[in-house]
């Protein structure tokens, strides 16, 4: 790879310089002033020349290599389950139906607001009324929604295939929705690689906080060199959540900390590529809610839930993977996922507020307009109660509806907004 700092991202994510991600994704022009030399190679006193060049952008193949190294995947390993077996057939059938509706709606009214959705099963679930389904209802007569989302898809696969760029250029959407990252972690029980309850790199920092108050925990996190650059404590709403975060974060592995940086790199790479040609398009990026590891199927009185959780072997994504690491205590399992999801959403908030995501807004006469940017983070943290989950990783249809309402609110928001996060709980 052409970026030596990547080795530091992989080996020592605690000290990684986060500004490197922006340099890789959107390299700036470099200007060098050097002394001139004559034909013999001798320096000509008092004469200088200016050399300008732009370093290369990191490539999608280099990004995929980072993910393969984190997860110890060989070159032939599939990047997700979305395009294989039964899931491929279900995804293709659902997308075909949705996109047939997109063209039908647009033929009836070409002035409809066009939405392009790319991502995972929170956008495309074969058996639930997901976010896109709810948006179609909320935006009836206003939206035409084209979906390229696929249950089981990885964010890494979206980056690798790159088909979003062609589809966006063809469709010219007003709104783009991106959801991805969950399957990268939990598919194939890879969650077990993200756990290290014995020698986790954050344990030395955090074990001193076990008996600290919520305010003391927040003060520490806000002042610590590592935590202060990857998160805020605004969403730790009480002492219980502060303790949950500390308990869960102590079990995170070095690979997980590297993966968080890699996720930020992937999101910024995708957004940067979109904004090169579509500067005024509003982009919504979606974080997940606090998942609860469980192998429960749901009672027979909820026949649909019981049936599909039995077919899918509920527990295979998180519960089993945590058992592989010797973690069977339900409270510890829940705390680990709390820390995962908290840091994932904080990463998305950084992306939405970054210079990469702000880009340039061009006015009707070609003038550049000052803008706070058109990338927004939909924060789902704290939305669901235990009974609001369909399985380990999906909300039930009703709760997906609550999330969709926040998407709708963000889409319909017409003015620049300095706060880049829309919270489902507000």
Secondary structure by P-SEA (a helix, b strand, c coil): ccccaaaaaaccccccccaaaaaaacccbbbbbbbbbccccccccccbbbbbbbcccccaaaaaaaaaaaaccccccccccccccaaaaaaaaaaaaaaaaaaaaaaaccccbbbbbbbcccccccccccaaaaaaaaacccbbbbbcccccccaaaaaaacaaaaaaaaacccbbbbbccccccccccccccccccccccccccccccccccaaaaaaaaaacaaaaacccccccccaaaaaaaaaaaaaccaaaaaaaaaaaaaaaaaaaaaacccccbbbbbbbbcbbbbbcccccccaaaaaaaaaaaccccccaaaaaaaccccaaaaaaaaaaaaaaaaaaaaaaaacccccccccccccccccccccbbbbccccccccccccccccccaaaaaaaaaaaaaaaacccccccccccccc
